[in-house]
Amino acid sequence: MNTFRGARTAVIVGAGVAGLTAASALARRGWRVEMAEAGQPERTTSGWGLCLTGPSLRALDQLGLADACLAEGCGLSVITHVDVNGELAGRVRLPRLLGAERPAMVGMARPVLHRILHDAAERSGVVVHHGMTVVTVDQEDELVRVRFSDGTVRRVALLVGADGIRSSVRGLLGLQTSVDYHGQMVWRALVPRPAWATGVHQFAGKVNTAGLVPLSDSKAYVFLTENGVEAGTLPDAELAPRLQQLLEDFPGRVGEISSLVSVQESVVRRPVRTAVLESAWSRGNAVVIGDAAHAPAPQMASGAALAIEDGLVLAEELARHESVGAGLASFVSRRAPRCRTLVQTSVEIAGLEQAQRHDEAYSLVDARHRRMAEPA
């Protein structure tokens, strides 16, 4: 990297999973990194929890963070599918990418993952500016001129847009993609963990699908995918009773979950949207990663995996090339096919769910998880 004119400096926009992972990976390779995060420093994120699949843990292990996630989350290795009659439809045993002694994946609270990633970045010397974003971007020879929303300007060797599916950096770089809604709303609520929940459970319904993901010894989150609805919002007071009503349509163990939701105060409901850049991810010495480049539907539980992999691979490819431009080109070439295929698969699964073709959806999920187990 000694052909750069000036220091290895970077600005990353967005302090989410992709941005924080990229920040740590770059800083560990000698980059001086600043982050601009529009949100405030409470270190919370929307939604209750997520699954870190095997590829997520494999990538985090390279940063020395996998065991911290396993310690603060709940190790899982099996997805249990239940049919519309409440009967067992099958089990998927996921690849254990960290070896037989560690689980295939971990369920954990989003704020906990965010704290682990945020603290790791700070330990690496990354500076995070909260309540700030980027308003203009200009390429100046080998540098990128970045103006922050507070009026200050940086000239850096690299700009990374990790600011989500509605990325402002993507627009500033002139990279165009659509954000598509797929006729589904996903509900999530934090509940006490039932004793029988030792892995991920997914329940097929006559209209919707539901599931449960353990997050710790005492907590889990319930999810429900509501099919055939317009994107929109509901008053907060209606969320918990409405989710309970939707869960009551399922037989068997979902009834227990429904009763747990009724006493919870906080329920989130989000539209299932996807986006993927079909052409360039970069302009000059600037690039977008994570959901800004490829946002899948949640059915594959792999959005975090792609985002974490992006951060590591970006640092690796920049270290392998003498110029930022060459490093970014190699990064996009390496990542684009994997990420686009995952987004496309997630959309296909969403369609199968709405068509009540659950067996086909289960088979596709299993096959794609095994494909994702291949090196990033």
Buried (B, 14 or more C-beta within 10 A) or exposed (E): BEEBEEEBBBBBBBBBBBBBBBBBBBBBBEBBBBBBBBBEEEBEBEBBBBBBBBBBBBBBBBBEBBEBBBEBBBBBBBBBBBBBEBEEBEEBEBBBBBEEEBBBBBBBBBBBBBBBBBBBBBEBEBEBBBEBBBBEBBBEEBBBBBBBBEEEEBBBBBBBBBBBBEBBBBBBBEBEBEEBEBBBBBBBBBBEBBEEBBBBBBBBBEBBBBBBBBBBEEBBBBBBBBBEEEEEEEEEEEBBEBBBEBBEBBBEBBEBBBEBBBEBEEBBBBBBBBBBBEEBBBBBBBBBBBBBBBBBBBBBBBBBBBBBBBBBBBBBBBBEBEBBEBBBBBBBEBBBEBBBBBBBBBBBBBBBBBEBEBBBBBEBBBEBBEEBBEEB
